[in-house]
Amino acid sequence: MIPSMTPSPLPSATGPKMPYELLAEKSSTAGAKQNTTESEPMKEAFSDFVGQTLFGSMLSTMRESTGKAAYFDGGRAEEVFQQQLDQKLVEEISDASAESFVDPMFDLFQLQRRG
């Protein structure tokens, strides 16, 4: 009787790692002694800055690219509340994309700052 063998996944089954992932792993093992609570406020400020800069400019450019409606223009009040809505949208978008977009940028920022 032939013993059944369970196939083991190949090491590359998860796909190749990005350079920032490799650097983050290296820095996490080297910087495990450092207190991570010190970098939390900086990470939040970095996330806010990146979100407001990137997504804010993208959203304002999108708003400028469309013209005002002929019949449903709200005037100055609409502009004021549109800016508030855009600010809230930017915060939500940056929070939603933090894991995939801002975190790798912050890791690279930390590596550049250390080295």
PDB file as gemmi writes it, atoms N, CA and C in Angstrom:
CRYST1    1.000    1.000    1.000  90.00  90.00  90.00 P 1                      
ATOM      1  N   MET A   1       0.829  -1.174   0.000  1.00  0.00           N  
ATOM      2  CA  MET A   1       0.000   0.000   0.000  1.00  0.00           C  
ATOM      3  C   MET A   1       0.883   1.251   0.000  1.00  0.00           C  
ATOM      4  N   ILE A   2       0.541   2.217  -0.798  1.00  0.00           N  
ATOM      5  CA  ILE A   2       1.316   3.451  -0.913  1.00  0.00           C  
ATOM      6  C   ILE A   2       0.786   4.461   0.108  1.00  0.00           C  
ATOM      7  N   PRO A   3       1.663   5.006   0.938  1.00  0.00           N  
ATOM      8  CA  PRO A   3       1.187   5.996   1.916  1.00  0.00           C  
ATOM      9  C   PRO A   3       0.761   7.281   1.203  1.00  0.00           C  
ATOM     10  N   SER A   4      -0.313   7.854   1.688  1.00  0.00           N  
ATOM     11  CA  SER A   4      -0.792   9.091   1.064  1.00  0.00           C  
ATOM     12  C   SER A   4       0.046  10.266   1.557  1.00  0.00           C  
ATOM     13  N   MET A   5       0.346  11.125   0.639  1.00  0.00           N  
ATOM     14  CA  MET A   5       1.150  12.300   0.975  1.00  0.00           C  
ATOM     15  C   MET A   5       0.292  13.538   0.772  1.00  0.00           C  
ATOM     16  N   THR A   6       0.301  14.374   1.741  1.00  0.00           N  
ATOM     17  CA  THR A   6      -0.427  15.632   1.581  1.00  0.00           C  
ATOM     18  C   THR A   6       0.501  16.629   0.914  1.00  0.00           C  
ATOM     19  N   PRO A   7       0.014  17.254  -0.125  1.00  0.00           N  
ATOM     20  CA  PRO A   7       0.883  18.207  -0.821  1.00  0.00           C  
ATOM     21  C   PRO A   7       1.134  19.435   0.054  1.00  0.00           C  
ATOM     22  N   SER A   8       2.371  19.821   0.133  1.00  0.00           N  
ATOM     23  CA  SER A   8       2.706  21.032   0.891  1.00  0.00           C  
ATOM     24  C   SER A   8       2.849  22.186  -0.095  1.00  0.00           C  
ATOM     25  N   PRO A   9       2.383  23.359   0.304  1.00  0.00           N  
ATOM     26  CA  PRO A   9       2.479  24.492  -0.617  1.00  0.00           C  
ATOM     27  C   PRO A   9       3.931  24.902  -0.831  1.00  0.00           C  
ATOM     28  N   LEU A  10       4.198  25.371  -2.001  1.00  0.00           N  
ATOM     29  CA  LEU A  10       5.533  25.844  -2.312  1.00  0.00           C  
ATOM     30  C   LEU A  10       5.793  27.144  -1.560  1.00  0.00           C  
ATOM     31  N   PRO A  11       7.023  27.438  -1.241  1.00  0.00           N  
ATOM     32  CA  PRO A  11       7.302  28.687  -0.527  1.00  0.00           C  
ATOM     33  C   PRO A  11       6.897  29.919  -1.325  1.00  0.00           C  
ATOM     34  N   SER A  12       6.924  29.818  -2.640  1.00  0.00           N  
ATOM     35  CA  SER A  12       6.567  30.975  -3.454  1.00  0.00           C  
ATOM     36  C   SER A  12       5.082  31.005  -3.786  1.00  0.00           C  
ATOM     37  N   ALA A  13       4.273  30.158  -3.135  1.00  0.00           N  
ATOM     38  CA  ALA A  13       2.840  30.124  -3.427  1.00  0.00           C  
ATOM     39  C   ALA A  13       2.154  31.416  -3.013  1.00  0.00           C  
ATOM     40  N   THR A  14       2.721  32.110  -2.055  1.00  0.00           N  
ATOM     41  CA  THR A  14       2.119  33.370  -1.633  1.00  0.00           C  
ATOM     42  C   THR A  14       2.498  34.509  -2.562  1.00  0.00           C  
ATOM     43  N   GLY A  15       3.388  34.287  -3.455  1.00  0.00           N  
ATOM     44  CA  GLY A  15       3.806  35.311  -4.395  1.00  0.00           C  
ATOM     45  C   GLY A  15       5.064  36.005  -3.910  1.00  0.00           C  
ATOM     46  N   PRO A  16       5.710  36.704  -4.804  1.00  0.00           N  
ATOM     47  CA  PRO A  16       6.935  37.397  -4.407  1.00  0.00           C  
ATOM     48  C   PRO A  16       6.621  38.566  -3.483  1.00  0.00           C  
ATOM     49  N   LYS A  17       7.552  38.870  -2.629  1.00  0.00           N  
ATOM     50  CA  LYS A  17       7.364  39.982  -1.702  1.00  0.00           C  
ATOM     51  C   LYS A  17       7.884  41.263  -2.341  1.00  0.00           C  
ATOM     52  N   MET A  18       7.208  42.337  -2.024  1.00  0.00           N  
ATOM     53  CA  MET A  18       7.609  43.641  -2.518  1.00  0.00           C  
ATOM     54  C   MET A  18       8.823  44.113  -1.717  1.00  0.00           C  
ATOM     55  N   PRO A  19       9.626  45.017  -2.291  1.00  0.00           N  
ATOM     56  CA  PRO A  19      10.812  45.490  -1.565  1.00  0.00           C  
ATOM     57  C   PRO A  19      10.480  46.129  -0.227  1.00  0.00           C  
ATOM     58  N   TYR A  20       9.382  46.869  -0.155  1.00  0.00           N  
ATOM     59  CA  TYR A  20       9.048  47.504   1.115  1.00  0.00           C  
ATOM     60  C   TYR A  20       8.647  46.468   2.165  1.00  0.00           C  
ATOM     61  N   GLU A  21       8.092  45.311   1.729  1.00  0.00           N  
ATOM     62  CA  GLU A  21       7.763  44.257   2.683  1.00  0.00           C  
ATOM     63  C   GLU A  21       9.032  43.624   3.252  1.00  0.00           C  
ATOM     64  N   LEU A  22      10.009  43.411   2.381  1.00  0.00           N  
ATOM     65  CA  LEU A  22      11.273  42.847   2.845  1.00  0.00           C  
ATOM     66  C   LEU A  22      11.979  43.803   3.799  1.00  0.00           C  
ATOM     67  N   LEU A  23      11.966  45.094   3.459  1.00  0.00           N  
ATOM     68  CA  LEU A  23      12.597  46.080   4.334  1.00  0.00           C  
ATOM     69  C   LEU A  23      11.860  46.198   5.656  1.00  0.00           C  
ATOM     70  N   ALA A  24      10.531  46.100   5.609  1.00  0.00           N  
ATOM     71  CA  ALA A  24       9.748  46.190   6.838  1.00  0.00           C  
ATOM     72  C   ALA A  24      10.029  44.996   7.744  1.00  0.00           C  
ATOM     73  N   GLU A  25      10.162  43.807   7.157  1.00  0.00           N  
ATOM     74  CA  GLU A  25      10.496  42.629   7.960  1.00  0.00           C  
ATOM     75  C   GLU A  25      11.876  42.774   8.587  1.00  0.00           C  
ATOM     76  N   LYS A  26      12.813  43.285   7.799  1.00  0.00           N  
ATOM     77  CA  LYS A  26      14.166  43.470   8.307  1.00  0.00           C  
ATOM     78  C   LYS A  26      14.176  44.489   9.438  1.00  0.00           C  
ATOM     79  N   SER A  27      13.458  45.578   9.255  1.00  0.00           N  
ATOM     80  CA  SER A  27      13.449  46.613  10.289  1.00  0.00           C  
ATOM     81  C   SER A  27      12.656  46.177  11.509  1.00  0.00           C  
ATOM     82  N   SER A  28      11.634  45.335  11.313  1.00  0.00           N  
ATOM     83  CA  SER A  28      10.857  44.893  12.470  1.00  0.00           C  
ATOM     84  C   SER A  28      11.666  43.944  13.341  1.00  0.00           C  
ATOM     85  N   THR A  29      12.517  43.132  12.732  1.00  0.00           N  
ATOM     86  CA  THR A  29      13.359  42.261  13.547  1.00  0.00           C  
ATOM     87  C   THR A  29      14.486  43.051  14.189  1.00  0.00           C  
ATOM     88  N   ALA A  30      15.024  44.029  13.478  1.00  0.00           N  
ATOM     89  CA  ALA A  30      16.109  44.830  14.035  1.00  0.00           C  
ATOM     90  C   ALA A  30      15.588  45.846  15.040  1.00  0.00           C  
ATOM     91  N   GLY A  31      14.396  46.366  14.787  1.00  0.00           N  
ATOM     92  CA  GLY A  31      13.859  47.396  15.658  1.00  0.00           C  
ATOM     93  C   GLY A  31      12.853  46.884  16.654  1.00  0.00           C  
ATOM     94  N   ALA A  32      12.881  45.592  16.948  1.00  0.00           N  
ATOM     95  CA  ALA A  32      11.929  45.033  17.908  1.00  0.00           C  
ATOM     96  C   ALA A  32      12.174  45.576  19.304  1.00  0.00           C  
ATOM     97  N   LYS A  33      13.384  46.039  19.555  1.00  0.00           N  
ATOM     98  CA  LYS A  33      13.712  46.572  20.871  1.00  0.00           C  
ATOM     99  C   LYS A  33      13.112  47.955  21.084  1.00  0.00           C  
ATOM    100  N   GLN A  34      12.844  48.670  19.983  1.00  0.00           N  
ATOM    101  CA  GLN A  34      12.320  50.027  20.102  1.00  0.00           C  
ATOM    102  C   GLN A  34      10.859  49.985  20.502  1.00  0.00           C  
ATOM    103  N   ASN A  35      10.433  51.021  21.163  1.00  0.00           N  
ATOM    104  CA  ASN A  35       9.049  51.113  21.618  1.00  0.00           C  
ATOM    105  C   ASN A  35       8.170  51.546  20.452  1.00  0.00           C  
ATOM    106  N   THR A  36       7.174  50.745  20.127  1.00  0.00           N  
ATOM    107  CA  THR A  36       6.307  51.064  18.999  1.00  0.00           C  
ATOM    108  C   THR A  36       5.277  52.120  19.340  1.00  0.00           C  
ATOM    109  N   THR A  37       5.051  52.373  20.621  1.00  0.00           N  
ATOM    110  CA  THR A  37       4.062  53.388  20.981  1.00  0.00           C  
ATOM    111  C   THR A  37       4.549  54.784  20.642  1.00  0.00           C  
ATOM    112  N   GLU A  38       5.865  54.970  20.513  1.00  0.00           N  
ATOM    113  CA  GLU A  38       6.393  56.273  20.128  1.00  0.00           C  
ATOM    114  C   GLU A  38       6.059  56.604  18.687  1.00  0.00           C  
ATOM    115  N   SER A  39       5.975  55.601  17.830  1.00  0.00           N  
ATOM    116  CA  SER A  39       5.734  55.858  16.416  1.00  0.00           C  
ATOM    117  C   SER A  39       4.255  55.944  16.070  1.00  0.00           C  
ATOM    118  N   GLU A  40       3.365  55.597  16.990  1.00  0.00           N  
ATOM    119  CA  GLU A  40       1.931  55.636  16.691  1.00  0.00           C  
ATOM    120  C   GLU A  40       1.424  57.046  16.374  1.00  0.00           C  
ATOM    121  N   PRO A  41       1.748  58.065  17.179  1.00  0.00           N  
ATOM    122  CA  PRO A  41       1.290  59.413  16.808  1.00  0.00           C  
ATOM    123  C   PRO A  41       1.878  59.878  15.481  1.00  0.00           C  
ATOM    124  N   MET A  42       3.135  59.509  15.232  1.00  0.00           N  
ATOM    125  CA  MET A  42       3.755  59.896  13.974  1.00  0.00           C  
ATOM    126  C   MET A  42       3.082  59.187  12.807  1.00  0.00           C  
ATOM    127  N   LYS A  43       2.728  57.928  13.014  1.00  0.00           N  
ATOM    128  CA  LYS A  43       2.063  57.173  11.951  1.00  0.00           C  
ATOM    129  C   LYS A  43       0.692  57.764  11.644  1.00  0.00           C  
ATOM    130  N   GLU A  44      -0.023  58.179  12.675  1.00  0.00           N  
ATOM    131  CA  GLU A  44      -1.332  58.788  12.460  1.00  0.00           C  
ATOM    132  C   GLU A  44      -1.198  60.125  11.742  1.00  0.00           C  
ATOM    133  N   ALA A  45      -0.218  60.929  12.132  1.00  0.00           N  
ATOM    134  CA  ALA A  45       0.013  62.209  11.459  1.00  0.00           C  
ATOM    135  C   ALA A  45       0.437  61.983  10.013  1.00  0.00           C  
ATOM    136  N   PHE A  46       1.274  60.974   9.789  1.00  0.00           N  
ATOM    137  CA  PHE A  46       1.705  60.643   8.436  1.00  0.00           C  
ATOM    138  C   PHE A  46       0.513  60.212   7.591  1.00  0.00           C  
ATOM    139  N   SER A  47      -0.353  59.400   8.166  1.00  0.00           N  
ATOM    140  CA  SER A  47      -1.545  58.933   7.461  1.00  0.00           C  
ATOM    141  C   SER A  47      -2.462  60.097   7.104  1.00  0.00           C  
ATOM    142  N   ASP A  48      -2.654  61.011   8.050  1.00  0.00           N  
ATOM    143  CA  ASP A  48      -3.487  62.182   7.777  1.00  0.00           C  
ATOM    144  C   ASP A  48      -2.887  63.042   6.676  1.00  0.00           C  
ATOM    145  N   PHE A  49      -1.581  63.255   6.738  1.00  0.00           N  
ATOM    146  CA  PHE A  49      -0.915  64.086   5.741  1.00  0.00           C  
ATOM    147  C   PHE A  49      -1.016  63.479   4.350  1.00  0.00           C  
ATOM    148  N   VAL A  50      -0.708  62.189   4.245  1.00  0.00           N  
ATOM    149  CA  VAL A  50      -0.767  61.523   2.940  1.00  0.00           C  
ATOM    150  C   VAL A  50      -2.194  61.523   2.406  1.00  0.00           C  
ATOM    151  N   GLY A  51      -3.149  61.231   3.277  1.00  0.00           N  
ATOM    152  CA  GLY A  51      -4.540  61.208   2.841  1.00  0.00           C  
ATOM    153  C   GLY A  51      -5.022  62.562   2.374  1.00  0.00           C  
ATOM    154  N   GLN A  52      -4.713  63.604   3.139  1.00  0.00           N  
ATOM    155  CA  GLN A  52      -5.161  64.938   2.762  1.00  0.00           C  
ATOM    156  C   GLN A  52      -4.441  65.436   1.524  1.00  0.00           C  
ATOM    157  N   THR A  53      -3.174  65.115   1.398  1.00  0.00           N  
ATOM    158  CA  THR A  53      -2.418  65.590   0.250  1.00  0.00           C  
ATOM    159  C   THR A  53      -2.839  64.873  -1.026  1.00  0.00           C  
ATOM    160  N   LEU A  54      -2.796  63.574  -0.998  1.00  0.00           N  
ATOM    161  CA  LEU A  54      -3.082  62.806  -2.211  1.00  0.00           C  
ATOM    162  C   LEU A  54      -4.566  62.805  -2.554  1.00  0.00           C  
ATOM    163  N   PHE A  55      -5.374  62.310  -1.622  1.00  0.00           N  
ATOM    164  CA  PHE A  55      -6.794  62.167  -1.916  1.00  0.00           C  
ATOM    165  C   PHE A  55      -7.502  63.515  -1.968  1.00  0.00           C  
ATOM    166  N   GLY A  56      -7.040  64.478  -1.168  1.00  0.00           N  
ATOM    167  CA  GLY A  56      -7.642  65.811  -1.201  1.00  0.00           C  
ATOM    168  C   GLY A  56      -7.424  66.495  -2.533  1.00  0.00           C  
ATOM    169  N   SER A  57      -6.199  66.435  -3.039  1.00  0.00           N  
ATOM    170  CA  SER A  57      -5.932  67.055  -4.336  1.00  0.00           C  
ATOM    171  C   SER A  57      -6.637  66.301  -5.457  1.00  0.00           C  
ATOM    172  N   MET A  58      -6.713  64.983  -5.344  1.00  0.00           N  
ATOM    173  CA  MET A  58      -7.415  64.203  -6.358  1.00  0.00           C  
ATOM    174  C   MET A  58      -8.897  64.554  -6.390  1.00  0.00           C  
ATOM    175  N   LEU A  59      -9.516  64.658  -5.217  1.00  0.00           N  
ATOM    176  CA  LEU A  59     -10.937  64.969  -5.147  1.00  0.00           C  
ATOM    177  C   LEU A  59     -11.226  66.393  -5.612  1.00  0.00           C  
ATOM    178  N   SER A  60     -10.362  67.348  -5.247  1.00  0.00           N  
ATOM    179  CA  SER A  60     -10.593  68.727  -5.689  1.00  0.00           C  
ATOM    180  C   SER A  60     -10.422  68.851  -7.199  1.00  0.00           C  
ATOM    181  N   THR A  61      -9.476  68.114  -7.768  1.00  0.00           N  
ATOM    182  CA  THR A  61      -9.305  68.118  -9.221  1.00  0.00           C  
ATOM    183  C   THR A  61     -10.513  67.500  -9.909  1.00  0.00           C  
ATOM    184  N   MET A  62     -11.060  66.456  -9.321  1.00  0.00           N  
ATOM    185  CA  MET A  62     -12.265  65.848  -9.889  1.00  0.00           C  
ATOM    186  C   MET A  62     -13.432  66.821  -9.852  1.00  0.00           C  
ATOM    187  N   ARG A  63     -13.569  67.569  -8.755  1.00  0.00           N  
ATOM    188  CA  ARG A  63     -14.665  68.542  -8.642  1.00  0.00           C  
ATOM    189  C   ARG A  63     -14.507  69.670  -9.656  1.00  0.00           C  
ATOM    190  N   GLU A  64     -13.265  70.109  -9.889  1.00  0.00           N  
ATOM    191  CA  GLU A  64     -13.029  71.192 -10.838  1.00  0.00           C  
ATOM    192  C   GLU A  64     -13.259  70.758 -12.279  1.00  0.00           C  
ATOM    193  N   SER A  65     -13.095  69.477 -12.548  1.00  0.00           N  
ATOM    194  CA  SER A  65     -13.222  69.001 -13.924  1.00  0.00           C  
ATOM    195  C   SER A  65     -14.669  68.966 -14.406  1.00  0.00           C  
ATOM    196  N   THR A  66     -15.603  68.952 -13.478  1.00  0.00           N  
ATOM    197  CA  THR A  66     -17.008  68.979 -13.875  1.00  0.00           C  
ATOM    198  C   THR A  66     -17.529  70.397 -13.752  1.00  0.00           C  
ATOM    199  N   GLY A  67     -18.349  70.789 -14.686  1.00  0.00           N  
ATOM    200  CA  GLY A  67     -18.920  72.133 -14.656  1.00  0.00           C  
ATOM    201  C   GLY A  67     -20.112  72.203 -13.718  1.00  0.00           C  
ATOM    202  N   LYS A  68     -20.543  73.425 -13.458  1.00  0.00           N  
ATOM    203  CA  LYS A  68     -21.715  73.611 -12.605  1.00  0.00           C  
ATOM    204  C   LYS A  68     -22.972  73.268 -13.394  1.00  0.00           C  
ATOM    205  N   ALA A  69     -23.924  72.719 -12.685  1.00  0.00           N  
ATOM    206  CA  ALA A  69     -25.194  72.361 -13.321  1.00  0.00           C  
ATOM    207  C   ALA A  69     -25.967  73.632 -13.665  1.00  0.00           C  
ATOM    208  N   ALA A  70     -26.707  73.579 -14.744  1.00  0.00           N  
ATOM    209  CA  ALA A  70     -27.437  74.763 -15.188  1.00  0.00           C  
ATOM    210  C   ALA A  70     -28.601  75.096 -14.261  1.00  0.00           C  
ATOM    211  N   TYR A  71     -29.284  74.099 -13.741  1.00  0.00           N  
ATOM    212  CA  TYR A  71     -30.497  74.359 -12.971  1.00  0.00           C  
ATOM    213  C   TYR A  71     -30.366  74.017 -11.491  1.00  0.00           C  
ATOM    214  N   PHE A  72     -29.420  73.208 -11.133  1.00  0.00           N  
ATOM    215  CA  PHE A  72     -29.341  72.740  -9.754  1.00  0.00           C  
ATOM    216  C   PHE A  72     -28.087  73.232  -9.041  1.00  0.00           C  
ATOM    217  N   ASP A  73     -27.629  74.412  -9.352  1.00  0.00           N  
ATOM    218  CA  ASP A  73     -26.464  74.964  -8.691  1.00  0.00           C  
ATOM    219  C   ASP A  73     -26.895  75.562  -7.364  1.00  0.00           C  
ATOM    220  N   GLY A  74     -26.206  75.186  -6.283  1.00  0.00           N  
ATOM    221  CA  GLY A  74     -26.591  75.639  -4.947  1.00  0.00           C  
ATOM    222  C   GLY A  74     -25.922  76.924  -4.515  1.00  0.00           C  
ATOM    223  N   GLY A  75     -25.080  77.494  -5.357  1.00  0.00           N  
ATOM    224  CA  GLY A  75     -24.431  78.746  -5.017  1.00  0.00           C  
ATOM    225  C   GLY A  75     -23.325  78.582  -3.991  1.00  0.00           C  
ATOM    226  N   ARG A  76     -23.125  79.632  -3.201  1.00  0.00           N  
ATOM    227  CA  ARG A  76     -22.043  79.658  -2.219  1.00  0.00           C  
ATOM    228  C   ARG A  76     -22.233  78.608  -1.120  1.00  0.00           C  
ATOM    229  N   ALA A  77     -23.469  78.401  -0.691  1.00  0.00           N  
ATOM    230  CA  ALA A  77     -23.733  77.418   0.368  1.00  0.00           C  
ATOM    231  C   ALA A  77     -23.319  76.016  -0.081  1.00  0.00           C  
ATOM    232  N   GLU A  78     -23.579  75.698  -1.316  1.00  0.00           N  
ATOM    233  CA  GLU A  78     -23.177  74.384  -1.820  1.00  0.00           C  
ATOM    234  C   GLU A  78     -21.658  74.255  -1.836  1.00  0.00           C  
ATOM    235  N   GLU A  79     -20.963  75.320  -2.192  1.00  0.00           N  
ATOM    236  CA  GLU A  79     -19.501  75.274  -2.209  1.00  0.00           C  
ATOM    237  C   GLU A  79     -18.939  75.031  -0.811  1.00  0.00           C  
ATOM    238  N   VAL A  80     -19.519  75.698   0.197  1.00  0.00           N  
ATOM    239  CA  VAL A  80     -19.044  75.538   1.572  1.00  0.00           C  
ATOM    240  C   VAL A  80     -19.274  74.116   2.052  1.00  0.00           C  
ATOM    241  N   PHE A  81     -20.475  73.619   1.858  1.00  0.00           N  
ATOM    242  CA  PHE A  81     -20.774  72.271   2.333  1.00  0.00           C  
ATOM    243  C   PHE A  81     -20.090  71.206   1.484  1.00  0.00           C  
ATOM    244  N   GLN A  82     -19.822  71.520   0.224  1.00  0.00           N  
ATOM    245  CA  GLN A  82     -19.088  70.586  -0.632  1.00  0.00           C  
ATOM    246  C   GLN A  82     -17.669  70.406  -0.104  1.00  0.00           C  
ATOM    247  N   GLN A  83     -17.059  71.491   0.360  1.00  0.00           N  
ATOM    248  CA  GLN A  83     -15.716  71.393   0.932  1.00  0.00           C  
ATOM    249  C   GLN A  83     -15.715  70.548   2.198  1.00  0.00           C  
ATOM    250  N   GLN A  84     -16.747  70.699   3.021  1.00  0.00           N  
ATOM    251  CA  GLN A  84     -16.839  69.887   4.236  1.00  0.00           C  
ATOM    252  C   GLN A  84     -17.048  68.415   3.894  1.00  0.00           C  
ATOM    253  N   LEU A  85     -17.901  68.156   2.901  1.00  0.00           N  
ATOM    254  CA  LEU A  85     -18.124  66.777   2.464  1.00  0.00           C  
ATOM    255  C   LEU A  85     -16.842  66.182   1.898  1.00  0.00           C  
ATOM    256  N   ASP A  86     -16.131  66.963   1.102  1.00  0.00           N  
ATOM    257  CA  ASP A  86     -14.873  66.481   0.537  1.00  0.00           C  
ATOM    258  C   ASP A  86     -13.861  66.159   1.631  1.00  0.00           C  
ATOM    259  N   GLN A  87     -13.801  66.991   2.662  1.00  0.00           N  
ATOM    260  CA  GLN A  87     -12.881  66.737   3.769  1.00  0.00           C  
ATOM    261  C   GLN A  87     -13.232  65.425   4.475  1.00  0.00           C  
ATOM    262  N   LYS A  88     -14.510  65.200   4.690  1.00  0.00           N  
ATOM    263  CA  LYS A  88     -14.955  63.954   5.334  1.00  0.00           C  
ATOM    264  C   LYS A  88     -14.657  62.748   4.433  1.00  0.00           C  
ATOM    265  N   LEU A  89     -14.889  62.899   3.133  1.00  0.00           N  
ATOM    266  CA  LEU A  89     -14.590  61.816   2.195  1.00  0.00           C  
ATOM    267  C   LEU A  89     -13.102  61.488   2.185  1.00  0.00           C  
ATOM    268  N   VAL A  90     -12.268  62.514   2.214  1.00  0.00           N  
ATOM    269  CA  VAL A  90     -10.820  62.303   2.228  1.00  0.00           C  
ATOM    270  C   VAL A  90     -10.409  61.528   3.475  1.00  0.00           C  
ATOM    271  N   GLU A  91     -10.974  61.881   4.622  1.00  0.00           N  
ATOM    272  CA  GLU A  91     -10.659  61.155   5.855  1.00  0.00           C  
ATOM    273  C   GLU A  91     -11.077  59.693   5.755  1.00  0.00           C  
ATOM    274  N   GLU A  92     -12.278  59.445   5.231  1.00  0.00           N  
ATOM    275  CA  GLU A  92     -12.768  58.070   5.115  1.00  0.00           C  
ATOM    276  C   GLU A  92     -11.940  57.264   4.117  1.00  0.00           C  
ATOM    277  N   ILE A  93     -11.586  57.872   2.992  1.00  0.00           N  
ATOM    278  CA  ILE A  93     -10.799  57.169   1.979  1.00  0.00           C  
ATOM    279  C   ILE A  93      -9.414  56.843   2.516  1.00  0.00           C  
ATOM    280  N   SER A  94      -8.799  57.801   3.197  1.00  0.00           N  
ATOM    281  CA  SER A  94      -7.453  57.539   3.715  1.00  0.00           C  
ATOM    282  C   SER A  94      -7.474  56.489   4.820  1.00  0.00           C  
ATOM    283  N   ASP A  95      -8.521  56.464   5.641  1.00  0.00           N  
ATOM    284  CA  ASP A  95      -8.633  55.417   6.664  1.00  0.00           C  
ATOM    285  C   ASP A  95      -8.846  54.050   6.025  1.00  0.00           C  
ATOM    286  N   ALA A  96      -9.652  54.006   4.971  1.00  0.00           N  
ATOM    287  CA  ALA A  96      -9.945  52.730   4.313  1.00  0.00           C  
ATOM    288  C   ALA A  96      -8.732  52.182   3.570  1.00  0.00           C  
ATOM    289  N   SER A  97      -7.897  53.061   3.048  1.00  0.00           N  
ATOM    290  CA  SER A  97      -6.758  52.599   2.256  1.00  0.00           C  
ATOM    291  C   SER A  97      -5.457  52.594   3.042  1.00  0.00           C  
ATOM    292  N   ALA A  98      -5.529  52.822   4.332  1.00  0.00           N  
ATOM    293  CA  ALA A  98      -4.302  52.925   5.129  1.00  0.00           C  
ATOM    294  C   ALA A  98      -3.475  51.653   5.078  1.00  0.00           C  
ATOM    295  N   GLU A  99      -4.128  50.515   5.154  1.00  0.00           N  
ATOM    296  CA  GLU A  99      -3.390  49.253   5.195  1.00  0.00           C  
ATOM    297  C   GLU A  99      -2.636  48.997   3.898  1.00  0.00           C  
ATOM    298  N   SER A 100      -3.250  49.286   2.771  1.00  0.00           N  
ATOM    299  CA  SER A 100      -2.620  48.947   1.503  1.00  0.00           C  
ATOM    300  C   SER A 100      -1.794  50.072   0.911  1.00  0.00           C  
ATOM    301  N   PHE A 101      -2.019  51.289   1.355  1.00  0.00           N  
ATOM    302  CA  PHE A 101      -1.354  52.414   0.702  1.00  0.00           C  
ATOM    303  C   PHE A 101      -0.436  53.178   1.648  1.00  0.00           C  
ATOM    304  N   VAL A 102      -0.950  53.583   2.778  1.00  0.00           N  
ATOM    305  CA  VAL A 102      -0.195  54.451   3.676  1.00  0.00           C  
ATOM    306  C   VAL A 102       0.827  53.666   4.496  1.00  0.00           C  
ATOM    307  N   ASP A 103       0.473  52.468   4.943  1.00  0.00           N  
ATOM    308  CA  ASP A 103       1.395  51.688   5.775  1.00  0.00           C  
ATOM    309  C   ASP A 103       2.727  51.392   5.078  1.00  0.00           C  
ATOM    310  N   PRO A 104       2.726  50.942   3.811  1.00  0.00           N  
ATOM    311  CA  PRO A 104       4.021  50.740   3.149  1.00  0.00           C  
ATOM    312  C   PRO A 104       4.817  52.035   3.003  1.00  0.00           C  
ATOM    313  N   MET A 105       4.120  53.144   2.736  1.00  0.00           N  
ATOM    314  CA  MET A 105       4.823  54.421   2.633  1.00  0.00           C  
ATOM    315  C   MET A 105       5.428  54.813   3.981  1.00  0.00           C  
ATOM    316  N   PHE A 106       4.695  54.561   5.058  1.00  0.00           N  
ATOM    317  CA  PHE A 106       5.211  54.890   6.388  1.00  0.00           C  
ATOM    318  C   PHE A 106       6.411  54.019   6.737  1.00  0.00           C  
ATOM    319  N   ASP A 107       6.366  52.748   6.361  1.00  0.00           N  
ATOM    320  CA  ASP A 107       7.506  51.864   6.617  1.00  0.00           C  
ATOM    321  C   ASP A 107       8.753  52.361   5.888  1.00  0.00           C  
ATOM    322  N   LEU A 108       8.584  52.772   4.631  1.00  0.00           N  
ATOM    323  CA  LEU A 108       9.719  53.308   3.886  1.00  0.00           C  
ATOM    324  C   LEU A 108      10.214  54.611   4.502  1.00  0.00           C  
ATOM    325  N   PHE A 109       9.292  55.432   4.962  1.00  0.00           N  
ATOM    326  CA  PHE A 109       9.657  56.683   5.630  1.00  0.00           C  
ATOM    327  C   PHE A 109      10.474  56.403   6.886  1.00  0.00           C  
ATOM    328  N   GLN A 110      10.046  55.422   7.668  1.00  0.00           N  
ATOM    329  CA  GLN A 110      10.766  55.065   8.890  1.00  0.00           C  
ATOM    330  C   GLN A 110      12.165  54.535   8.565  1.00  0.00           C  
ATOM    331  N   LEU A 111      12.268  53.718   7.522  1.00  0.00           N  
ATOM    332  CA  LEU A 111      13.575  53.182   7.141  1.00  0.00           C  
ATOM    333  C   LEU A 111      14.510  54.290   6.682  1.00  0.00           C  
ATOM    334  N   GLN A 112      13.976  55.224   5.916  1.00  0.00           N  
ATOM    335  CA  GLN A 112      14.786  56.334   5.431  1.00  0.00           C  
ATOM    336  C   GLN A 112      15.213  57.227   6.597  1.00  0.00           C  
ATOM    337  N   ARG A 113      14.342  57.379   7.546  1.00  0.00           N  
ATOM    338  CA  ARG A 113      14.620  58.222   8.702  1.00  0.00           C  
ATOM    339  C   ARG A 113      15.701  57.606   9.596  1.00  0.00           C  
ATOM    340  N   ARG A 114      15.688  56.287   9.717  1.00  0.00           N  
ATOM    341  CA  ARG A 114      16.678  55.596  10.550  1.00  0.00           C  
ATOM    342  C   ARG A 114      18.047  55.548   9.887  1.00  0.00           C  
ATOM    343  N   GLY A 115      18.028  55.313   8.567  1.00  0.00           N  
ATOM    344  CA  GLY A 115      19.287  55.084   7.861  1.00  0.00           C  
ATOM    345  C   GLY A 115      19.814  56.285   7.282  1.00  0.00           C  
TER     346      GLY A 115                                                      
END                                                                             
